[in-house]
């Protein structure tokens, strides 16, 4: 009885190990695919991370965040996030005194046609366009960062899946060994037939 139970648990463990191996394979594929796509798409933008005077003109905290990537081509999610948050956003805030695209756009839309045609209106229209382009580029770069993070999570999950499968395979082997041992023990303790003499 004990032997049969051990075998049932062991084969269940083997089935779970197979599921984890399949999951690990799919997660590894997802990790590789996402990382390749992020690198390909960012590389096509041909953006070089700021260095030298471009870094020196930034606030200290932003320059520090960009220093590890200075002068390198942007091709990772971490670089895309740093460029979006510590370079583009800094220049957008500097140009607009911290106002968002939505706020500047709202001011421009509220102007009359005459005000829009004025020098002040034209300057506001230019700022509105700059903030629109900056916000769009930031959004795209941060999407790249988000996908890169998903790829990293998939890679970690793949490692965990493979480790779990390895543990279950070891437990499967131990379970079969224990089932065999229990069977031998049960056979040794079974009552023996008493020979009958005439």
ABEGO torsion letter per residue (X at the ends): XAAAAAAAAAAAAAAAAAAAAAAAAAAAAAAAAAAAAAAAAAAAAGBBBBBEAAAAABBAAAAAAAAAABGBBBABAAAAAAAAAAAAAAAAAAAAGGBBAAAAAAAAAABBAAAAABAAAAAAAAAAAAAAAAAAAAAAAAAAAAAAAAAAAAAAAAAAAAAAAAAAAAAAAAAAAAAAAAAAAAAAABBBBBBBBX
